[in-house]
Amino acid sequence: MMNRLEKVRTIVSTIMEVPIEAVTPESEREDYEKWDSLNQLNLVMEIESAFGISFSLEEMSSINSIKDILDILEDHLKA
């Protein structure tokens, strides 16, 4: 079974159209040419679907890196 990081990396890789190796916990929004507002929304929807959670508007707008995504997931999944 894929762990949380691997699942997030796979989703980001697919949506941003980059190799999975290009997605690390240190990766930031600026690292991806295709990370625009539309793909931000696609990313959020895919992550919500994959993990069975819902992001708040505040959380959605605060995502600027892979670490941000992992931190939000941590908050949701420990509850």
mmCIF file of the N, C-alpha and C atoms, coordinates in Angstrom:
data_MODEL
# 
_entry.id   MODEL 
# 
loop_
_atom_site.group_PDB 
_atom_site.id 
_atom_site.type_symbol 
_atom_site.label_atom_id 
_atom_site.label_alt_id 
_atom_site.label_comp_id 
_atom_site.label_asym_id 
_atom_site.label_entity_id 
_atom_site.label_seq_id 
_atom_site.pdbx_PDB_ins_code 
_atom_site.Cartn_x 
_atom_site.Cartn_y 
_atom_site.Cartn_z 
_atom_site.occupancy 
_atom_site.B_iso_or_equiv 
_atom_site.pdbx_formal_charge 
_atom_site.auth_seq_id 
_atom_site.auth_comp_id 
_atom_site.auth_asym_id 
_atom_site.auth_atom_id 
_atom_site.pdbx_PDB_model_num 
ATOM 1   N N  . MET A 1 1  ? 0.835   -1.202 0.000   1.00 0.00 ? 1  MET A N  1 
ATOM 2   C CA . MET A 1 1  ? 0.000   0.000  0.000   1.00 0.00 ? 1  MET A CA 1 
ATOM 3   C C  . MET A 1 1  ? 0.875   1.258  0.000   1.00 0.00 ? 1  MET A C  1 
ATOM 4   N N  . MET A 1 2  ? 0.447   2.250  -0.757  1.00 0.00 ? 2  MET A N  1 
ATOM 5   C CA . MET A 1 2  ? 1.206   3.494  -0.841  1.00 0.00 ? 2  MET A CA 1 
ATOM 6   C C  . MET A 1 2  ? 1.059   4.297  0.444   1.00 0.00 ? 2  MET A C  1 
ATOM 7   N N  . ASN A 1 3  ? 2.151   4.882  0.891   1.00 0.00 ? 3  ASN A N  1 
ATOM 8   C CA . ASN A 1 3  ? 2.025   5.752  2.058   1.00 0.00 ? 3  ASN A CA 1 
ATOM 9   C C  . ASN A 1 3  ? 1.529   7.130  1.613   1.00 0.00 ? 3  ASN A C  1 
ATOM 10  N N  . ARG A 1 4  ? 1.270   7.966  2.572   1.00 0.00 ? 4  ARG A N  1 
ATOM 11  C CA . ARG A 1 4  ? 0.696   9.278  2.300   1.00 0.00 ? 4  ARG A CA 1 
ATOM 12  C C  . ARG A 1 4  ? 1.551   10.096 1.335   1.00 0.00 ? 4  ARG A C  1 
ATOM 13  N N  . LEU A 1 5  ? 2.856   10.149 1.582   1.00 0.00 ? 5  LEU A N  1 
ATOM 14  C CA . LEU A 1 5  ? 3.753   10.925 0.720   1.00 0.00 ? 5  LEU A CA 1 
ATOM 15  C C  . LEU A 1 5  ? 3.736   10.385 -0.702  1.00 0.00 ? 5  LEU A C  1 
ATOM 16  N N  . GLU A 1 6  ? 3.800   9.077  -0.851  1.00 0.00 ? 6  GLU A N  1 
ATOM 17  C CA . GLU A 1 6  ? 3.815   8.488  -2.196  1.00 0.00 ? 6  GLU A CA 1 
ATOM 18  C C  . GLU A 1 6  ? 2.521   8.794  -2.946  1.00 0.00 ? 6  GLU A C  1 
ATOM 19  N N  . LYS A 1 7  ? 1.409   8.744  -2.237  1.00 0.00 ? 7  LYS A N  1 
ATOM 20  C CA . LYS A 1 7  ? 0.118   9.043  -2.852  1.00 0.00 ? 7  LYS A CA 1 
ATOM 21  C C  . LYS A 1 7  ? 0.081   10.502 -3.325  1.00 0.00 ? 7  LYS A C  1 
ATOM 22  N N  . VAL A 1 8  ? 0.540   11.410 -2.464  1.00 0.00 ? 8  VAL A N  1 
ATOM 23  C CA . VAL A 1 8  ? 0.570   12.836 -2.816  1.00 0.00 ? 8  VAL A CA 1 
ATOM 24  C C  . VAL A 1 8  ? 1.513   13.062 -3.990  1.00 0.00 ? 8  VAL A C  1 
ATOM 25  N N  . ARG A 1 9  ? 2.680   12.431 -3.944  1.00 0.00 ? 9  ARG A N  1 
ATOM 26  C CA . ARG A 1 9  ? 3.650   12.584 -5.044  1.00 0.00 ? 9  ARG A CA 1 
ATOM 27  C C  . ARG A 1 9  ? 3.048   12.129 -6.369  1.00 0.00 ? 9  ARG A C  1 
ATOM 28  N N  . THR A 1 10 ? 2.326   11.019 -6.343  1.00 0.00 ? 10 THR A N  1 
ATOM 29  C CA . THR A 1 10 ? 1.709   10.489 -7.558  1.00 0.00 ? 10 THR A CA 1 
ATOM 30  C C  . THR A 1 10 ? 0.672   11.468 -8.110  1.00 0.00 ? 10 THR A C  1 
ATOM 31  N N  . ILE A 1 11 ? -0.157  12.001 -7.233  1.00 0.00 ? 11 ILE A N  1 
ATOM 32  C CA . ILE A 1 11 ? -1.194  12.956 -7.648  1.00 0.00 ? 11 ILE A CA 1 
ATOM 33  C C  . ILE A 1 11 ? -0.557  14.217 -8.226  1.00 0.00 ? 11 ILE A C  1 
ATOM 34  N N  . VAL A 1 12 ? 0.422   14.775 -7.520  1.00 0.00 ? 12 VAL A N  1 
ATOM 35  C CA . VAL A 1 12 ? 1.077   16.004 -7.992  1.00 0.00 ? 12 VAL A CA 1 
ATOM 36  C C  . VAL A 1 12 ? 1.771   15.748 -9.332  1.00 0.00 ? 12 VAL A C  1 
ATOM 37  N N  . SER A 1 13 ? 2.462   14.639 -9.424  1.00 0.00 ? 13 SER A N  1 
ATOM 38  C CA . SER A 1 13 ? 3.159   14.276 -10.658 1.00 0.00 ? 13 SER A CA 1 
ATOM 39  C C  . SER A 1 13 ? 2.197   14.227 -11.838 1.00 0.00 ? 13 SER A C  1 
ATOM 40  N N  . THR A 1 14 ? 1.038   13.610 -11.629 1.00 0.00 ? 14 THR A N  1 
ATOM 41  C CA . THR A 1 14 ? 0.042   13.478 -12.699 1.00 0.00 ? 14 THR A CA 1 
ATOM 42  C C  . THR A 1 14 ? -0.530  14.835 -13.098 1.00 0.00 ? 14 THR A C  1 
ATOM 43  N N  . ILE A 1 15 ? -0.961  15.618 -12.125 1.00 0.00 ? 15 ILE A N  1 
ATOM 44  C CA . ILE A 1 15 ? -1.612  16.899 -12.421 1.00 0.00 ? 15 ILE A CA 1 
ATOM 45  C C  . ILE A 1 15 ? -0.632  17.919 -12.988 1.00 0.00 ? 15 ILE A C  1 
ATOM 46  N N  . MET A 1 16 ? 0.580   17.960 -12.450 1.00 0.00 ? 16 MET A N  1 
ATOM 47  C CA . MET A 1 16 ? 1.562   18.947 -12.914 1.00 0.00 ? 16 MET A CA 1 
ATOM 48  C C  . MET A 1 16 ? 2.362   18.457 -14.122 1.00 0.00 ? 16 MET A C  1 
ATOM 49  N N  . GLU A 1 17 ? 2.097   17.203 -14.523 1.00 0.00 ? 17 GLU A N  1 
ATOM 50  C CA . GLU A 1 17 ? 2.763   16.608 -15.683 1.00 0.00 ? 17 GLU A CA 1 
ATOM 51  C C  . GLU A 1 17 ? 4.284   16.660 -15.560 1.00 0.00 ? 17 GLU A C  1 
ATOM 52  N N  . VAL A 1 18 ? 4.766   16.174 -14.422 1.00 0.00 ? 18 VAL A N  1 
ATOM 53  C CA . VAL A 1 18 ? 6.209   16.085 -14.172 1.00 0.00 ? 18 VAL A CA 1 
ATOM 54  C C  . VAL A 1 18 ? 6.527   14.664 -13.710 1.00 0.00 ? 18 VAL A C  1 
ATOM 55  N N  . PRO A 1 19 ? 7.778   14.237 -13.863 1.00 0.00 ? 19 PRO A N  1 
ATOM 56  C CA . PRO A 1 19 ? 8.142   12.910 -13.352 1.00 0.00 ? 19 PRO A CA 1 
ATOM 57  C C  . PRO A 1 19 ? 7.988   12.866 -11.833 1.00 0.00 ? 19 PRO A C  1 
ATOM 58  N N  . ILE A 1 20 ? 7.632   11.716 -11.317 1.00 0.00 ? 20 ILE A N  1 
ATOM 59  C CA . ILE A 1 20 ? 7.428   11.591 -9.870  1.00 0.00 ? 20 ILE A CA 1 
ATOM 60  C C  . ILE A 1 20 ? 8.696   11.965 -9.102  1.00 0.00 ? 20 ILE A C  1 
ATOM 61  N N  . GLU A 1 21 ? 9.863   11.752 -9.709  1.00 0.00 ? 21 GLU A N  1 
ATOM 62  C CA . GLU A 1 21 ? 11.129  12.105 -9.056  1.00 0.00 ? 21 GLU A CA 1 
ATOM 63  C C  . GLU A 1 21 ? 11.238  13.615 -8.819  1.00 0.00 ? 21 GLU A C  1 
ATOM 64  N N  . ALA A 1 22 ? 10.471  14.385 -9.575  1.00 0.00 ? 22 ALA A N  1 
ATOM 65  C CA . ALA A 1 22 ? 10.511  15.849 -9.443  1.00 0.00 ? 22 ALA A CA 1 
ATOM 66  C C  . ALA A 1 22 ? 9.618   16.344 -8.311  1.00 0.00 ? 22 ALA A C  1 
ATOM 67  N N  . VAL A 1 23 ? 8.964   15.429 -7.612  1.00 0.00 ? 23 VAL A N  1 
ATOM 68  C CA . VAL A 1 23 ? 8.060   15.799 -6.527  1.00 0.00 ? 23 VAL A CA 1 
ATOM 69  C C  . VAL A 1 23 ? 8.643   15.297 -5.202  1.00 0.00 ? 23 VAL A C  1 
ATOM 70  N N  . THR A 1 24 ? 9.076   16.235 -4.365  1.00 0.00 ? 24 THR A N  1 
ATOM 71  C CA . THR A 1 24 ? 9.625   15.885 -3.058  1.00 0.00 ? 24 THR A CA 1 
ATOM 72  C C  . THR A 1 24 ? 8.906   16.711 -1.990  1.00 0.00 ? 24 THR A C  1 
ATOM 73  N N  . PRO A 1 25 ? 9.049   16.349 -0.721  1.00 0.00 ? 25 PRO A N  1 
ATOM 74  C CA . PRO A 1 25 ? 8.415   17.154 0.335   1.00 0.00 ? 25 PRO A CA 1 
ATOM 75  C C  . PRO A 1 25 ? 8.892   18.612 0.314   1.00 0.00 ? 25 PRO A C  1 
ATOM 76  N N  . GLU A 1 26 ? 10.059  18.859 -0.262  1.00 0.00 ? 26 GLU A N  1 
ATOM 77  C CA . GLU A 1 26 ? 10.591  20.228 -0.305  1.00 0.00 ? 26 GLU A CA 1 
ATOM 78  C C  . GLU A 1 26 ? 10.105  21.002 -1.525  1.00 0.00 ? 26 GLU A C  1 
ATOM 79  N N  . SER A 1 27 ? 9.432   20.342 -2.457  1.00 0.00 ? 27 SER A N  1 
ATOM 80  C CA . SER A 1 27 ? 8.981   21.003 -3.683  1.00 0.00 ? 27 SER A CA 1 
ATOM 81  C C  . SER A 1 27 ? 7.969   22.103 -3.365  1.00 0.00 ? 27 SER A C  1 
ATOM 82  N N  . GLU A 1 28 ? 8.093   23.202 -4.109  1.00 0.00 ? 28 GLU A N  1 
ATOM 83  C CA . GLU A 1 28 ? 7.183   24.333 -3.922  1.00 0.00 ? 28 GLU A CA 1 
ATOM 84  C C  . GLU A 1 28 ? 6.447   24.647 -5.209  1.00 0.00 ? 28 GLU A C  1 
ATOM 85  N N  . ARG A 1 29 ? 5.412   25.424 -5.074  1.00 0.00 ? 29 ARG A N  1 
ATOM 86  C CA . ARG A 1 29 ? 4.561   25.796 -6.200  1.00 0.00 ? 29 ARG A CA 1 
ATOM 87  C C  . ARG A 1 29 ? 5.369   26.311 -7.393  1.00 0.00 ? 29 ARG A C  1 
ATOM 88  N N  . GLU A 1 30 ? 6.366   27.148 -7.120  1.00 0.00 ? 30 GLU A N  1 
ATOM 89  C CA . GLU A 1 30 ? 7.166   27.759 -8.189  1.00 0.00 ? 30 GLU A CA 1 
ATOM 90  C C  . GLU A 1 30 ? 7.970   26.731 -8.974  1.00 0.00 ? 30 GLU A C  1 
ATOM 91  N N  . ASP A 1 31 ? 8.132   25.540 -8.413  1.00 0.00 ? 31 ASP A N  1 
ATOM 92  C CA . ASP A 1 31 ? 8.916   24.497 -9.082  1.00 0.00 ? 31 ASP A CA 1 
ATOM 93  C C  . ASP A 1 31 ? 8.180   23.890 -10.277 1.00 0.00 ? 31 ASP A C  1 
ATOM 94  N N  . TYR A 1 32 ? 6.888   24.158 -10.374 1.00 0.00 ? 32 TYR A N  1 
ATOM 95  C CA . TYR A 1 32 ? 6.081   23.531 -11.418 1.00 0.00 ? 32 TYR A CA 1 
ATOM 96  C C  . TYR A 1 32 ? 5.433   24.583 -12.305 1.00 0.00 ? 32 TYR A C  1 
ATOM 97  N N  . GLU A 1 33 ? 5.777   24.528 -13.573 1.00 0.00 ? 33 GLU A N  1 
ATOM 98  C CA . GLU A 1 33 ? 5.238   25.459 -14.554 1.00 0.00 ? 33 GLU A CA 1 
ATOM 99  C C  . GLU A 1 33 ? 3.711   25.406 -14.617 1.00 0.00 ? 33 GLU A C  1 
ATOM 100 N N  . LYS A 1 34 ? 3.158   24.206 -14.434 1.00 0.00 ? 34 LYS A N  1 
ATOM 101 C CA . LYS A 1 34 ? 1.708   24.029 -14.590 1.00 0.00 ? 34 LYS A CA 1 
ATOM 102 C C  . LYS A 1 34 ? 0.905   24.250 -13.305 1.00 0.00 ? 34 LYS A C  1 
ATOM 103 N N  . TRP A 1 35 ? 1.574   24.655 -12.215 1.00 0.00 ? 35 TRP A N  1 
ATOM 104 C CA . TRP A 1 35 ? 0.839   24.872 -10.959 1.00 0.00 ? 35 TRP A CA 1 
ATOM 105 C C  . TRP A 1 35 ? 0.217   26.265 -10.989 1.00 0.00 ? 35 TRP A C  1 
ATOM 106 N N  . ASP A 1 36 ? -0.960  26.342 -11.602 1.00 0.00 ? 36 ASP A N  1 
ATOM 107 C CA . ASP A 1 36 ? -1.707  27.600 -11.651 1.00 0.00 ? 36 ASP A CA 1 
ATOM 108 C C  . ASP A 1 36 ? -2.981  27.421 -10.818 1.00 0.00 ? 36 ASP A C  1 
ATOM 109 N N  . SER A 1 37 ? -3.858  28.397 -10.864 1.00 0.00 ? 37 SER A N  1 
ATOM 110 C CA . SER A 1 37 ? -5.053  28.324 -10.010 1.00 0.00 ? 37 SER A CA 1 
ATOM 111 C C  . SER A 1 37 ? -5.961  27.152 -10.396 1.00 0.00 ? 37 SER A C  1 
ATOM 112 N N  . LEU A 1 38 ? -6.057  26.845 -11.678 1.00 0.00 ? 38 LEU A N  1 
ATOM 113 C CA . LEU A 1 38 ? -6.895  25.723 -12.099 1.00 0.00 ? 38 LEU A CA 1 
ATOM 114 C C  . LEU A 1 38 ? -6.306  24.397 -11.606 1.00 0.00 ? 38 LEU A C  1 
ATOM 115 N N  . ASN A 1 39 ? -4.999  24.229 -11.775 1.00 0.00 ? 39 ASN A N  1 
ATOM 116 C CA . ASN A 1 39 ? -4.387  22.985 -11.313 1.00 0.00 ? 39 ASN A CA 1 
ATOM 117 C C  . ASN A 1 39 ? -4.328  22.905 -9.786  1.00 0.00 ? 39 ASN A C  1 
ATOM 118 N N  . GLN A 1 40 ? -4.333  24.054 -9.127  1.00 0.00 ? 40 GLN A N  1 
ATOM 119 C CA . GLN A 1 40 ? -4.430  24.056 -7.664  1.00 0.00 ? 40 GLN A CA 1 
ATOM 120 C C  . GLN A 1 40 ? -5.763  23.407 -7.272  1.00 0.00 ? 40 GLN A C  1 
ATOM 121 N N  . LEU A 1 41 ? -6.812  23.801 -7.958  1.00 0.00 ? 41 LEU A N  1 
ATOM 122 C CA . LEU A 1 41 ? -8.143  23.246 -7.696  1.00 0.00 ? 41 LEU A CA 1 
ATOM 123 C C  . LEU A 1 41 ? -8.177  21.750 -8.028  1.00 0.00 ? 41 LEU A C  1 
ATOM 124 N N  . ASN A 1 42 ? -7.608  21.371 -9.172  1.00 0.00 ? 42 ASN A N  1 
ATOM 125 C CA . ASN A 1 42 ? -7.549  19.953 -9.548  1.00 0.00 ? 42 ASN A CA 1 
ATOM 126 C C  . ASN A 1 42 ? -6.793  19.147 -8.497  1.00 0.00 ? 42 ASN A C  1 
ATOM 127 N N  . LEU A 1 43 ? -5.708  19.716 -8.013  1.00 0.00 ? 43 LEU A N  1 
ATOM 128 C CA . LEU A 1 43 ? -4.884  19.064 -6.996  1.00 0.00 ? 43 LEU A CA 1 
ATOM 129 C C  . LEU A 1 43 ? -5.688  18.831 -5.717  1.00 0.00 ? 43 LEU A C  1 
ATOM 130 N N  . VAL A 1 44 ? -6.369  19.866 -5.265  1.00 0.00 ? 44 VAL A N  1 
ATOM 131 C CA . VAL A 1 44 ? -7.185  19.771 -4.055  1.00 0.00 ? 44 VAL A CA 1 
ATOM 132 C C  . VAL A 1 44 ? -8.272  18.709 -4.226  1.00 0.00 ? 44 VAL A C  1 
ATOM 133 N N  . MET A 1 45 ? -8.955  18.724 -5.369  1.00 0.00 ? 45 MET A N  1 
ATOM 134 C CA . MET A 1 45 ? -10.044 17.762 -5.591  1.00 0.00 ? 45 MET A CA 1 
ATOM 135 C C  . MET A 1 45 ? -9.520  16.329 -5.613  1.00 0.00 ? 45 MET A C  1 
ATOM 136 N N  . GLU A 1 46 ? -8.382  16.108 -6.256  1.00 0.00 ? 46 GLU A N  1 
ATOM 137 C CA . GLU A 1 46 ? -7.792  14.763 -6.304  1.00 0.00 ? 46 GLU A CA 1 
ATOM 138 C C  . GLU A 1 46 ? -7.377  14.290 -4.913  1.00 0.00 ? 46 GLU A C  1 
ATOM 139 N N  . ILE A 1 47 ? -6.772  15.177 -4.140  1.00 0.00 ? 47 ILE A N  1 
ATOM 140 C CA . ILE A 1 47 ? -6.324  14.810 -2.794  1.00 0.00 ? 47 ILE A CA 1 
ATOM 141 C C  . ILE A 1 47 ? -7.527  14.542 -1.891  1.00 0.00 ? 47 ILE A C  1 
ATOM 142 N N  . GLU A 1 48 ? -8.549  15.389 -1.999  1.00 0.00 ? 48 GLU A N  1 
ATOM 143 C CA . GLU A 1 48 ? -9.766  15.157 -1.212  1.00 0.00 ? 48 GLU A CA 1 
ATOM 144 C C  . GLU A 1 48 ? -10.357 13.787 -1.539  1.00 0.00 ? 48 GLU A C  1 
ATOM 145 N N  . SER A 1 49 ? -10.415 13.468 -2.808  1.00 0.00 ? 49 SER A N  1 
ATOM 146 C CA . SER A 1 49 ? -10.975 12.199 -3.246  1.00 0.00 ? 49 SER A CA 1 
ATOM 147 C C  . SER A 1 49 ? -10.117 11.016 -2.774  1.00 0.00 ? 49 SER A C  1 
ATOM 148 N N  . ALA A 1 50 ? -8.799  11.141 -2.934  1.00 0.00 ? 50 ALA A N  1 
ATOM 149 C CA . ALA A 1 50 ? -7.887  10.043 -2.583  1.00 0.00 ? 50 ALA A CA 1 
ATOM 150 C C  . ALA A 1 50 ? -7.879  9.748  -1.089  1.00 0.00 ? 50 ALA A C  1 
ATOM 151 N N  . PHE A 1 51 ? -8.042  10.800 -0.272  1.00 0.00 ? 51 PHE A N  1 
ATOM 152 C CA . PHE A 1 51 ? -7.935  10.619 1.175   1.00 0.00 ? 51 PHE A CA 1 
ATOM 153 C C  . PHE A 1 51 ? -9.276  10.699 1.910   1.00 0.00 ? 51 PHE A C  1 
ATOM 154 N N  . GLY A 1 52 ? -10.357 10.981 1.169   1.00 0.00 ? 52 GLY A N  1 
ATOM 155 C CA . GLY A 1 52 ? -11.675 11.045 1.789   1.00 0.00 ? 52 GLY A CA 1 
ATOM 156 C C  . GLY A 1 52 ? -11.821 12.188 2.785   1.00 0.00 ? 52 GLY A C  1 
ATOM 157 N N  . ILE A 1 53 ? -11.257 13.345 2.442   1.00 0.00 ? 53 ILE A N  1 
ATOM 158 C CA . ILE A 1 53 ? -11.336 14.517 3.323   1.00 0.00 ? 53 ILE A CA 1 
ATOM 159 C C  . ILE A 1 53 ? -11.856 15.712 2.529   1.00 0.00 ? 53 ILE A C  1 
ATOM 160 N N  . SER A 1 54 ? -12.140 16.805 3.224   1.00 0.00 ? 54 SER A N  1 
ATOM 161 C CA . SER A 1 54 ? -12.519 18.058 2.567   1.00 0.00 ? 54 SER A CA 1 
ATOM 162 C C  . SER A 1 54 ? -11.652 19.182 3.113   1.00 0.00 ? 54 SER A C  1 
ATOM 163 N N  . PHE A 1 55 ? -11.058 19.934 2.199   1.00 0.00 ? 55 PHE A N  1 
ATOM 164 C CA . PHE A 1 55 ? -10.246 21.082 2.583   1.00 0.00 ? 55 PHE A CA 1 
ATOM 165 C C  . PHE A 1 55 ? -11.145 22.283 2.836   1.00 0.00 ? 55 PHE A C  1 
ATOM 166 N N  . SER A 1 56 ? -10.779 23.113 3.790   1.00 0.00 ? 56 SER A N  1 
ATOM 167 C CA . SER A 1 56 ? -11.479 24.393 3.970   1.00 0.00 ? 56 SER A CA 1 
ATOM 168 C C  . SER A 1 56 ? -10.932 25.360 2.917   1.00 0.00 ? 56 SER A C  1 
ATOM 169 N N  . LEU A 1 57 ? -11.648 26.445 2.697   1.00 0.00 ? 57 LEU A N  1 
ATOM 170 C CA . LEU A 1 57 ? -11.161 27.453 1.739   1.00 0.00 ? 57 LEU A CA 1 
ATOM 171 C C  . LEU A 1 57 ? -9.810  28.002 2.181   1.00 0.00 ? 57 LEU A C  1 
ATOM 172 N N  . GLU A 1 58 ? -9.668  28.183 3.483   1.00 0.00 ? 58 GLU A N  1 
ATOM 173 C CA . GLU A 1 58 ? -8.403  28.689 4.029   1.00 0.00 ? 58 GLU A CA 1 
ATOM 174 C C  . GLU A 1 58 ? -7.259  27.715 3.735   1.00 0.00 ? 58 GLU A C  1 
ATOM 175 N N  . GLU A 1 59 ? -7.524  26.429 3.923   1.00 0.00 ? 59 GLU A N  1 
ATOM 176 C CA . GLU A 1 59 ? -6.500  25.417 3.634   1.00 0.00 ? 59 GLU A CA 1 
ATOM 177 C C  . GLU A 1 59 ? -6.145  25.408 2.148   1.00 0.00 ? 59 GLU A C  1 
ATOM 178 N N  . MET A 1 60 ? -7.172  25.467 1.305   1.00 0.00 ? 60 MET A N  1 
ATOM 179 C CA . MET A 1 60 ? -6.924  25.460 -0.140  1.00 0.00 ? 60 MET A CA 1 
ATOM 180 C C  . MET A 1 60 ? -6.013  26.600 -0.560  1.00 0.00 ? 60 MET A C  1 
ATOM 181 N N  . SER A 1 61 ? -6.275  27.780 -0.020  1.00 0.00 ? 61 SER A N  1 
ATOM 182 C CA . SER A 1 61 ? -5.498  28.947 -0.431  1.00 0.00 ? 61 SER A CA 1 
ATOM 183 C C  . SER A 1 61 ? -4.124  28.984 0.214   1.00 0.00 ? 61 SER A C  1 
ATOM 184 N N  . SER A 1 62 ? -3.896  28.147 1.235   1.00 0.00 ? 62 SER A N  1 
ATOM 185 C CA . SER A 1 62 ? -2.600  28.170 1.916   1.00 0.00 ? 62 SER A CA 1 
ATOM 186 C C  . SER A 1 62 ? -1.612  27.162 1.335   1.00 0.00 ? 62 SER A C  1 
ATOM 187 N N  . ILE A 1 63 ? -2.034  26.400 0.334   1.00 0.00 ? 63 ILE A N  1 
ATOM 188 C CA . ILE A 1 63 ? -1.145  25.382 -0.241  1.00 0.00 ? 63 ILE A CA 1 
ATOM 189 C C  . ILE A 1 63 ? -0.173  26.018 -1.228  1.00 0.00 ? 63 ILE A C  1 
ATOM 190 N N  . ASN A 1 64 ? 1.098   25.992 -0.853  1.00 0.00 ? 64 ASN A N  1 
ATOM 191 C CA . ASN A 1 64 ? 2.138   26.510 -1.734  1.00 0.00 ? 64 ASN A CA 1 
ATOM 192 C C  . ASN A 1 64 ? 3.298   25.543 -1.889  1.00 0.00 ? 64 ASN A C  1 
ATOM 193 N N  . SER A 1 65 ? 3.161   24.362 -1.275  1.00 0.00 ? 65 SER A N  1 
ATOM 194 C CA . SER A 1 65 ? 4.237   23.377 -1.355  1.00 0.00 ? 65 SER A CA 1 
ATOM 195 C C  . SER A 1 65 ? 3.690   21.991 -1.056  1.00 0.00 ? 65 SER A C  1 
ATOM 196 N N  . ILE A 1 66 ? 4.508   21.002 -1.330  1.00 0.00 ? 66 ILE A N  1 
ATOM 197 C CA . ILE A 1 66 ? 4.122   19.631 -1.003  1.00 0.00 ? 66 ILE A CA 1 
ATOM 198 C C  . ILE A 1 66 ? 4.021   19.484 0.515   1.00 0.00 ? 66 ILE A C  1 
ATOM 199 N N  . LYS A 1 67 ? 4.916   20.113 1.247   1.00 0.00 ? 67 LYS A N  1 
ATOM 200 C CA . LYS A 1 67 ? 4.873   20.068 2.710   1.00 0.00 ? 67 LYS A CA 1 
ATOM 201 C C  . LYS A 1 67 ? 3.550   20.623 3.233   1.00 0.00 ? 67 LYS A C  1 
ATOM 202 N N  . ASP A 1 68 ? 3.055   21.703 2.630   1.00 0.00 ? 68 ASP A N  1 
ATOM 203 C CA . ASP A 1 68 ? 1.756   22.260 3.046   1.00 0.00 ? 68 ASP A CA 1 
ATOM 204 C C  . ASP A 1 68 ? 0.654   21.202 2.909   1.00 0.00 ? 68 ASP A C  1 
ATOM 205 N N  . ILE A 1 69 ? 0.670   20.481 1.800   1.00 0.00 ? 69 ILE A N  1 
ATOM 206 C CA . ILE A 1 69 ? -0.337  19.442 1.573   1.00 0.00 ? 69 ILE A CA 1 
ATOM 207 C C  . ILE A 1 69 ? -0.226  18.369 2.661   1.00 0.00 ? 69 ILE A C  1 
ATOM 208 N N  . LEU A 1 70 ? 0.999   17.925 2.918   1.00 0.00 ? 70 LEU A N  1 
ATOM 209 C CA . LEU A 1 70 ? 1.212   16.877 3.921   1.00 0.00 ? 70 LEU A CA 1 
ATOM 210 C C  . LEU A 1 70 ? 0.794   17.341 5.317   1.00 0.00 ? 70 LEU A C  1 
ATOM 211 N N  . ASP A 1 71 ? 1.066   18.609 5.642   1.00 0.00 ? 71 ASP A N  1 
ATOM 212 C CA . ASP A 1 71 ? 0.669   19.150 6.947   1.00 0.00 ? 71 ASP A CA 1 
ATOM 213 C C  . ASP A 1 71 ? -0.852  19.173 7.089   1.00 0.00 ? 71 ASP A C  1 
ATOM 214 N N  . ILE A 1 72 ? -1.549  19.593 6.040   1.00 0.00 ? 72 ILE A N  1 
ATOM 215 C CA . ILE A 1 72 ? -3.016  19.635 6.079   1.00 0.00 ? 72 ILE A CA 1 
ATOM 216 C C  . ILE A 1 72 ? -3.573  18.216 6.211   1.00 0.00 ? 72 ILE A C  1 
ATOM 217 N N  . LEU A 1 73 ? -2.997  17.287 5.451   1.00 0.00 ? 73 LEU A N  1 
ATOM 218 C CA . LEU A 1 73 ? -3.442  15.892 5.549   1.00 0.00 ? 73 LEU A CA 1 
ATOM 219 C C  . LEU A 1 73 ? -3.236  15.358 6.964   1.00 0.00 ? 73 LEU A C  1 
ATOM 220 N N  . GLU A 1 74 ? -2.099  15.678 7.543   1.00 0.00 ? 74 GLU A N  1 
ATOM 221 C CA . GLU A 1 74 ? -1.791  15.247 8.916   1.00 0.00 ? 74 GLU A CA 1 
ATOM 222 C C  . GLU A 1 74 ? -2.883  15.735 9.876   1.00 0.00 ? 74 GLU A C  1 
ATOM 223 N N  . ASP A 1 75 ? -3.249  17.015 9.737   1.00 0.00 ? 75 ASP A N  1 
ATOM 224 C CA . ASP A 1 75 ? -4.293  17.588 10.602  1.00 0.00 ? 75 ASP A CA 1 
ATOM 225 C C  . ASP A 1 75 ? -5.623  16.862 10.427  1.00 0.00 ? 75 ASP A C  1 
ATOM 226 N N  . HIS A 1 76 ? -5.983  16.572 9.180   1.00 0.00 ? 76 HIS A N  1 
ATOM 227 C CA . HIS A 1 76 ? -7.271  15.925 8.913   1.00 0.00 ? 76 HIS A CA 1 
ATOM 228 C C  . HIS A 1 76 ? -7.290  14.473 9.346   1.00 0.00 ? 76 HIS A C  1 
ATOM 229 N N  . LEU A 1 77 ? -6.196  13.777 9.107   1.00 0.00 ? 77 LEU A N  1 
ATOM 230 C CA . LEU A 1 77 ? -6.206  12.328 9.301   1.00 0.00 ? 77 LEU A CA 1 
ATOM 231 C C  . LEU A 1 77 ? -5.923  11.893 10.733  1.00 0.00 ? 77 LEU A C  1 
ATOM 232 N N  . LYS A 1 78 ? -5.456  12.841 11.570  1.00 0.00 ? 78 LYS A N  1 
ATOM 233 C CA . LYS A 1 78 ? -5.235  12.462 12.980  1.00 0.00 ? 78 LYS A CA 1 
ATOM 234 C C  . LYS A 1 78 ? -6.514  12.658 13.783  1.00 0.00 ? 78 LYS A C  1 
ATOM 235 N N  . ALA A 1 79 ? -7.451  13.389 13.220  1.00 0.00 ? 79 ALA A N  1 
ATOM 236 C CA . ALA A 1 79 ? -8.707  13.684 13.922  1.00 0.00 ? 79 ALA A CA 1 
ATOM 237 C C  . ALA A 1 79 ? -9.576  12.443 14.056  1.00 0.00 ? 79 ALA A C  1 
# 
